[in-house]
Amino acid sequence: MPSEDAAPQLDVDQILADPGVRIVVCCGAGGVGKTTTAAALALRAAEQHGRRTVVLTIDPARRLAQSLGLTELDNTPRQVKGIDVEASGGELHAMMLDMKRTFDDVVLQHTDRAKAEEIFANPFYQAMSSTFAGTQEYMAMEKLGQLHARGEWDLIVVDTPPSRSALDFLDAPARLSRFLDGRMLRLLLAPARTGGRSMFSLVTASFGMFSKVVQKVLGAQLLTDLSGFVAALDSMFGGFRQRAEQTYRILQARETAFLLVAAPESDAVREAAYFAGRLREEKMPLAGLVLNRVHRPAVPDLDAAESLAAAERLATLGGHDGTVDVLRAHAALVQQAVRERQVAARFTEAFPAVPAVSVTAQPADVHDVDGLRTIGAAISRP
């Protein structure tokens, strides 16, 4: 039976110590320990390898801040104090993506204050910058590009949303280009490019029945807001596309390492395999798989059948209740470990060349720096 160890061994320390690797992207399904893994890797890079590291989470949960001993995280990197970097000389900073603030910053960078205030006041912009589908992923690309361009960090560790959303993270540049080049958008941009008349005066004159249909579907006020938003951002669109595509190329470069994070469960491994296939198609550097929460029996040579048989014999004799319970618990753990190896083998069979490392399930959730050190050491075992 294939096992999780059939894959080549993933050497995470080699990745973290390599000065040529400047970005590590952790991706995978939700609930598999991805945020914890990202924080543990960032901490290890700072403490063990002396790298000036920043970890960026796109997950709005507060687990990362809590585990690093911070009261909160926001859109600005905050230095993590109290970690052991005296010998290594490294630093650790952490931040959480605020997509609206990131969008606001982009607008401010590419227009004057008066135009920016006009954009900020537009209802369509307010909705898009806060809740519009895909905005979070695009702004994650923006923030990653900003951090990379600043050149202040030896290593940027990115904790992405659950993997289907993380695929949106990869798709953001192409989706943005399709939006900018769409026929509807070209029509909405027409007033700003042909004399500045209002949206409705131009559309009514030029498109007749089309305008009535659009107005009926979208509503007059929404269409006015959308027109104003598009006109205000028109001069910035080229910059949006250019920056997104530039970040996309960075993700394809050798300075980036993607780490898939999964648990030995069918859905999580299937998501990891789906993502691995997509990374291969996009020619993005997949460094390996981190398989979290793996169960290992303390006595691996005692199989489940033998353990259950011994439990039954002792139960018949009587007076050995404690030992019987231990033997039955051991048998259940062995059976679980077998199932987990079978599930993990599905990924290994599909991607036999992808290195992997497994991390034993912890007795409790990780909630502090010591716990992160334990996870980092487990991931980076030789």
N, C-alpha and C positions, 0 to 999 in steps of 0.2 A: 504494500500500500504506500503511495507517495506520501511524504511528510512535508511539513512546512520547511524543514531543513534541507530539502532536495534542491532548493534554489541556491545560487552563489551567495556567500555571506556578504551582507552590506556593511561596509566600514564607514560609519557615520563620522567618526573622528577625522578620518582622512578628508572628508568633505568640509567639515567645519574648520580644519586647520589650513586648508588650501587657500592661499591669498588670491588665486585666480577665480575662486567662487565668491561672488559678491551678493548673490540672492539665493535664498532657499525658500521654495514655495511648498507649504504643506497643504495637501488637498485630500478630500475623501468625504464619505457620507457623514451625516450628522450623528452625534452620540458615540463616536469611536475614540475620543480622546485627542482630537486634532489640535484643539487649543492648548491643552496640556503639553502635547508633544512639541508644538512650536515654541512655547515658553521654555521647556526643558532644553531644547536645542540652543536657543538663544543664550540661556544662562550658561550652558556648558561652553559655548564659543567664547564668551567673555571670561569665564573663570579659568578654564583649562587651556585655552589657546590664545588668550590675550588680544582678542579682537574687539574693536569698538562696534558694538552690535545694537541694532534696533529691531524690536519685534512689533509688527503691525497686525492687529486683529481686526477682522471685518465682522466678527461675531459680536452682536450687541450685549451678550451676556457678560456679567462682571467677573467671571471666573479668573480671567487672566490677571486683572488688577489685584484681586484678593490673594492669588497664589504668589504674587510678587511683593506683597506687603504694601500695596498702594491703595489709597482710599478711593481713587477714581482714575480713569483714563480719558483723554480727550484727543483732539485732532493734532496736538503738539506733542512731540516726544518728551517723556518725563524720565529722568534718570532714576534708576533703581538703586537705592542705597542699601548698605548693610550686606553686600555680597562679598565673596572672597576673591578679590582681584588684585590684592597687594603684590603677589608674586608675579602674576601674569601681565599686569598693566592694562587689562581690558576694561571695558565699560559696557553696561547694559542700560538701554533705554527702551521704553514701551509706549505705545499709543494705540488708540482705537479710532477707526475711520468715522468721521462725521461727514456724511455725504453732502449735506446742504452747505456746511461751512466750506468744504473743499470746492464745491461748485461756485460758491460766492468768491472764493479766493481766485479761482480761474478767471471769473468775470473781471475782477478788480485788476488782475495782471494784464488784461488785454483791452482795456478801454478806460476812458477817463471817469472820474468820480460821478459826474452828472449823469452820464449814460448808464453807469452801473446802478445808480439809484433808480433810474427809470426801469431797468431790467428787474431789479429786486422787487419793485412795487407791482410788477405784472402778475396777475393771478395765475396765469398759466405757468410762469416760471416758478412761482411759489409751490405749485402742485408738483411740477416736474422735479424740482430740486429736492423734494422731500419724499415723494411716494411713487414717482413714475417708474414703471417696470424697466429694469436695466440700468437705471441711474446709479444705483449703488455699485454695480460691477464696473461701470465706466469710470466712476469717481475713484474706485479702488485702483484702476489702471493709472489714473491721473496722480494719485498720491504716491504710488510706487515709482512712477516716473519722476516726480518731484524729489523724493528721497534719493533716488539714484543720481539725479542731476546735481544735487548739492555736493556730492562727493565727500560727505562728512563721515560716512559709515564704511567700515571694513566689510560688514555683513548686514544684510536686511533679511529678516525672517518674516514671511507672510503667512498668516493664518486665514485661509479662505473660507467662504460660506460652504455649506454642504455641497457635494460634488456637482449636482446638476446646476446649481447656481455658480459653482466654480467654472463650469463649462461656459456659462454666460460671461464670466470674467475673461475667458479666452476669446469669446465671440464679440466682446464690446466694440472693438475697432471696426469690424466688418458691419455690425448692426448699425453703428453710428453712420458709416458711409452710406449704407442703404437708405437710412432716414434722410440724410442730407441731400441725396441724389434723387429722392422720390418725386414723382410727378406732382403729387398734392403739394409738397413743400415748394416746388418750383412755382406753382400757381400762387401760393400764399406770399412768396417773395416778390411777385411781380409788381405790386404797388410801390414797394420801396425802391424798385429799380426803374420805374417808368414814370417819374415825375412827382412821386410822393402823395398822390391822391389817396383817399381813404380806401380801405379794403372793399367796402361795399359799393362805393361809387364806381370803382374800376371793374370789380367782378360783375356787377349788375349790367354795366355797359358792354362788357366783353364776352361774358359767358352765359348770360340769360338764364335759361332753364337750369343750367348747372349750378348756379349760385343759389337758386331756390332749393334745390335738392340738398346741397351742402348745408345751407342754413337750417333746413328742416331737421337734418340728421344731427348736426353739432349744436345747434342753437346759436342765435345771433350774438349773444354776449361772448360765448366761448370762442366763436370764430373771430370776433374782434380781438379778444385777448390773445389768441393764437397768432393772429396776423401781426399784432404789435410785438409779441415775443420774438417771432421769426425775424421781423425787420430789424429789431434791436440787436439780435445776435448775428445778423447776416455777415458782418465783417469778421466775426470771430470763427465762423464755421471751418475755414481752412485750417486754422490753428488747432481746433479740436481734433480734426482728422489726423493731422500731421503728428501731434503728440501721441495720440492713441496708437498709431501705426509704429511710431518710434519705440514705444514701450513694448509693443508686440515683438519687435525685432530683438529687443533686449531679452525677452523671455525665451527666444529661440537660441540665444548665444550661449557659448560655453561658460560664461560667468554665472549662469543660472542653473540650479539643480532642483528639479521637482521631486518631492517625496510623497508618495501615496501613503495615507494612513488608513488602516482598516482594522476591524475586529474580526475574529474567526466566526463570522455569521454570514449566512447566505447573501442577504441583501447588501451588506457592506462589502463583501468580496466581489459581488457582481458589479457594484458601483465602481470599485477600484479597477476592475478589468475594463469597464467601459471607458473610464478616464485614461487608462494606460493606452488603449487603442487610439483614442483621440490625440493624445500627446504624440504618438508615433506618426499619425497622419500629418500632424502639424510640424513634425520635425523638431519637437521640443525635447530638451534633455531630461529624460526620466532617470533619476539616480537610483531609485529603489523603493521597496515596500517596507513600511513599518507595521508589523502585525501586533496590535495591542491586545491586552487582556487575555493572554493565552494561559490555559490551565495545565499544570504539570503535576502529576502525583509525586509524593515524597519518596515512594518506593516503586520506581517504574518497572522493576522486574517481576512484580506481583500483578498478574493480569486480573481482569474483572471476574472471570469465571472461577479462578482459584480462590479469590477473596470471598466471593459469595458462597462457594462450597464450604470454606472454612467457617464462615459465619453460621451456616446452617448446622454444621456439626456441633459447634459450641452452643448454639441455641438449644439443640436437642439435649445436650448434657446438662444445661442450666447453670446458673451462677456466674455467667460470663457476659452479662448484659453490656457492660462498657466496651469490651473487646468486640462483641458482635456489632455494636453500633459503628465502631471505628472501621471494621472490615467492610461493612455495607457502604459507609461513606466513601471509603477508598475505591470500592468497585464503581460507584456512581461517578467519581472523579475520573477514573480511568476511561469509562465509557464516554464522558464528555470530551476528554482529551482526544480520543479516537475520532469522534465526530468533528472536532475542530481541525484535526489534521486533514481529514477528508475534504472539508470545506476549503481550507487553505490551498490544498493541492489543485483546486480548479484554477486558481490564478497561476500557480507555478506551471501547470500544463499548458496554459494559454500563452504565458510569457516566460519561458524557461531561462532566458538570459538576464532577466531582471533580478538584481540582488535583493535579498530580503533579510530582515532581522525580526525576531519575535520577542515580545516583552511580556514577562509573566504578570498575570493579574495581581493587582495590589490588594491588600486586605481592607484598605479604606481609600476614599477619594483623596486626591492630591489637593492640598489647600494651602501649602506654604513652600518656601524656598527649599527646605530640606527634602520635601517630597519631590520637587522638581529635580533636585540633584540625583535622587534615587532613580527617577525615570531616565534622566539623561545618561547615567552610567549604564543602565540596562540597555538602552538603545545603542550605546556606543561600545558594547562589549567586543573584545577581539574575536 
